[in-house]
Amino acid sequence: MINGIVADIQRASVHDGPGIRTTVFLKGCPLHCAWCHNPECIDFRPQVMYYPEKCIGCGLCDKGCFSGARVICGKEMSVQDVLKEVLLDRDYYGTEGGITISGGEPLAQRQFVNALIDACKKENIRCAMETSLIFYDEETFKKLDLVMADLKIWDNELHKKYTGVENVKIKEHFRRLNGLGIPIIARTPVISEIDQQIAQISKFLSELENVKKYELLPYHPLGESKREALGMTAENFTIPSAEYMKELEKYVFVR
């Protein structure tokens, strides 16, 4: 039996790929993006998230938190455990929906991910993955119907400063993945305080024929409250203005 560490399973999702999807968020990621909206998925281990504003002072923490002030993120689950959750939504997938494996970085739990994809394929469920492309696994990618991947910052040194890793491998992995013929949706989270060189990113991606869509996702402060709950330092990024996003629209494309 192969087990993985799962942060959350979100049913009936419409934001993680085409159609209605079940999104499985796995824990563990080698990147530490300063703006990450899923900071609870960076560490591989289960973590306690504490929201003091919800605490009612009952003193029963050892018996479980009834107010939602203390939340444990991260649970060991088997492939069959996850598959049971996925199958609950099968009637809603239609011809486009399915499972999206996200994180964190899914390929950081490669053995579990491969087993989960195999189990879903046996049930004729379409499989997509959201990935940073810091890892490249041809065996895994060939099983997928869609890959959604980020290219966050063009300049290598800036990428390392804000994510903790260089982007040279990520760019090369985009090229190699393109060669497999699998549809790719490329994304850049827009952080207005950083010179991401989105024009260069768009040009690079436009030359890869299997990048079917390039999206720009405006920064959202969703992760800040979760950072505080984890005892992490909050960042001071702001939501990009509508005017700034409008300026960047010329770099977006759909094939």
C-alpha positions in Angstrom: 0.0 0.0 0.0 1.4 3.4 -1.0 0.5 6.3 1.2 0.9 10.1 0.7 0.6 13.2 2.9 -2.5 15.1 1.8 -3.2 18.6 2.8 -6.8 18.8 1.5 -9.2 17.4 -1.0 -11.5 20.0 -2.6 -14.6 18.7 -4.3 -16.5 20.3 -7.1 -13.7 22.7 -8.0 -14.0 24.9 -11.1 -10.7 26.7 -10.8 -8.1 23.9 -11.2 -8.6 23.0 -14.8 -11.5 22.5 -17.3 -14.9 21.2 -16.2 -15.8 20.2 -12.6 -12.8 18.7 -10.8 -11.7 17.1 -7.6 -8.5 18.8 -6.5 -6.1 16.8 -4.3 -3.6 19.1 -2.5 -0.4 17.3 -1.5 2.0 18.5 1.1 5.7 19.2 0.3 7.3 21.7 -2.0 11.0 22.6 -2.6 10.0 26.1 -3.6 9.3 28.8 -1.0 7.5 31.4 -3.1 7.2 34.6 -1.1 3.6 35.1 -2.2 2.5 31.4 -1.9 -1.3 31.2 -1.3 -0.9 27.6 -0.1 1.9 28.0 2.5 0.5 25.1 4.5 1.6 22.8 1.6 5.3 23.7 1.7 6.3 21.5 4.6 6.0 17.8 4.1 4.9 17.2 7.7 1.4 17.7 9.2 1.2 21.1 10.8 -1.0 22.9 13.3 -2.6 26.1 12.1 -3.8 28.4 14.9 -6.4 31.1 14.5 -6.5 32.9 17.9 -9.6 34.9 16.9 -11.6 31.7 16.8 -10.4 30.4 20.2 -13.2 30.3 22.9 -10.9 29.4 25.7 -12.5 26.1 26.5 -9.3 24.4 27.6 -10.1 21.2 25.7 -7.3 21.4 23.1 -6.2 17.9 23.9 -9.6 16.5 22.9 -9.8 18.4 19.6 -10.7 21.9 18.8 -14.4 22.5 18.5 -14.2 26.2 17.5 -11.9 25.8 14.5 -9.1 27.8 16.2 -6.6 24.9 16.0 -6.6 23.1 12.7 -4.3 20.2 11.8 -3.2 20.4 8.1 -1.8 17.2 6.7 -3.1 13.6 6.8 -1.6 10.3 5.7 -3.9 8.7 3.2 -3.6 5.7 0.9 -4.3 5.8 -2.8 -7.6 4.0 -2.1 -8.6 6.5 0.5 -8.1 9.4 -2.0 -9.8 7.4 -4.8 -12.9 7.0 -2.7 -13.2 10.8 -2.4 -12.6 11.2 -6.1 -15.2 8.7 -7.1 -17.9 10.7 -5.2 -17.7 13.4 -7.9 -17.5 11.1 -10.9 -21.0 11.8 -12.1 -20.2 15.5 -12.4 -17.0 15.3 -14.4 -18.6 15.1 -17.8 -16.2 15.0 -20.8 -13.8 17.7 -19.5 -13.6 17.3 -15.7 -11.7 14.9 -13.5 -9.0 14.9 -10.9 -6.3 17.6 -10.5 -3.3 16.7 -8.4 -1.9 19.9 -6.9 0.1 21.0 -3.9 2.7 21.9 -2.9 4.6 20.2 -5.6 3.0 16.8 -6.6 6.1 15.3 -7.9 7.8 15.7 -4.5 5.6 12.6 -3.7 6.2 10.9 -7.0 5.5 7.3 -6.1 2.2 8.2 -4.5 1.2 10.4 -7.5 1.9 7.7 -10.0 -0.1 5.2 -8.1 -3.0 7.6 -7.8 -3.0 8.4 -11.5 -2.9 4.7 -12.3 -5.9 4.1 -10.0 -7.9 7.0 -11.6 -7.1 5.8 -15.1 -8.5 2.4 -14.3 -11.8 4.2 -13.5 -11.6 6.2 -16.7 -11.1 9.5 -14.8 -9.2 12.2 -16.6 -6.1 13.4 -14.7 -4.4 16.8 -14.6 -1.5 18.2 -12.6 -0.6 21.6 -11.3 3.2 21.7 -11.0 6.1 24.1 -10.6 8.1 22.0 -13.1 11.0 22.0 -10.7 11.0 18.2 -11.3 10.6 16.3 -14.6 9.2 12.8 -14.8 8.4 11.7 -18.3 6.7 8.5 -17.1 4.3 10.5 -15.0 3.6 13.3 -17.5 2.8 10.8 -20.3 -0.1 9.5 -18.1 -1.7 13.0 -17.8 -4.4 14.6 -20.0 -3.3 18.1 -19.0 -0.4 19.9 -17.2 -0.8 23.3 -15.6 2.6 24.8 -14.9 4.0 28.2 -13.7 6.8 30.3 -15.0 6.9 32.9 -12.3 9.8 35.2 -13.0 12.0 35.3 -16.1 15.3 36.5 -14.5 17.1 33.6 -12.9 18.5 35.5 -9.9 15.2 37.2 -9.1 13.5 33.8 -9.4 15.9 32.4 -6.8 15.5 35.4 -4.5 11.7 35.1 -4.4 11.2 31.3 -4.7 14.4 29.9 -3.3 15.3 28.0 -6.5 16.7 28.9 -9.9 14.5 28.7 -12.9 17.0 27.2 -15.5 15.7 23.7 -14.9 12.1 24.9 -15.0 12.6 26.5 -18.5 14.3 23.3 -19.7 11.5 21.2 -18.3 8.9 23.3 -20.2 10.8 22.6 -23.4 11.0 18.8 -22.7 7.3 18.7 -21.6 6.4 20.5 -24.8 8.0 17.7 -26.8 5.7 15.1 -25.3 2.7 16.5 -27.0 0.6 16.9 -23.8 -1.6 20.1 -23.6 -0.1 22.6 -21.3 -1.7 25.6 -19.6 1.1 28.0 -18.5 0.6 30.6 -15.7 2.3 33.5 -14.1 1.1 34.8 -10.7 1.3 38.6 -11.2 3.2 40.4 -8.4 3.3 44.1 -9.1 6.2 44.7 -6.8 8.5 42.5 -8.8 9.9 43.0 -12.3 8.8 39.6 -13.6 9.6 40.4 -17.3 6.3 39.0 -18.4 6.9 40.0 -22.0 9.9 37.6 -22.1 8.0 34.8 -20.4 5.1 35.2 -23.0 7.5 35.1 -25.9 9.3 32.0 -24.6 6.0 30.2 -24.0 4.5 31.2 -27.4 7.3 29.3 -29.1 6.2 26.1 -27.5 3.4 24.7 -29.6 1.8 22.6 -26.9 1.3 25.5 -24.6 -2.4 25.9 -25.4 -3.0 28.8 -23.1 -1.0 31.4 -21.1 -2.8 32.9 -18.1 -1.9 35.8 -15.8 -3.2 35.3 -12.2 -3.3 38.4 -10.1 -1.8 38.0 -6.6 -4.4 37.4 -3.9 -3.7 37.7 -0.2 -5.4 34.4 0.6 -2.2 33.0 1.9 -1.4 35.7 4.4 -3.8 34.6 7.1 -2.6 31.0 6.7 1.0 32.2 7.0 0.1 33.9 10.3 -1.7 30.7 11.5 1.5 28.8 10.8 3.7 31.3 12.6 5.4 32.4 9.4 6.3 35.9 8.5 3.6 37.7 6.4 4.7 39.4 3.2 3.6 42.8 2.0 2.5 42.2 -1.5 -0.5 44.0 -2.9 -3.3 43.0 -5.3 -2.4 44.3 -8.8 -4.5 47.2 -10.0 -7.1 46.6 -12.8 -5.1 49.1 -14.9 -1.9 47.1 -14.5 -3.6 43.8 -15.3 -5.1 45.5 -18.4 -1.6 46.5 -19.5 -0.5 42.9 -19.4 -3.4 41.5 -21.4 -1.4 41.7 -24.6 0.9 38.9 -23.3 -1.9 36.5 -22.7 -2.8 34.0 -25.4 -5.1 31.0 -26.2 -4.5 28.5 -29.0 
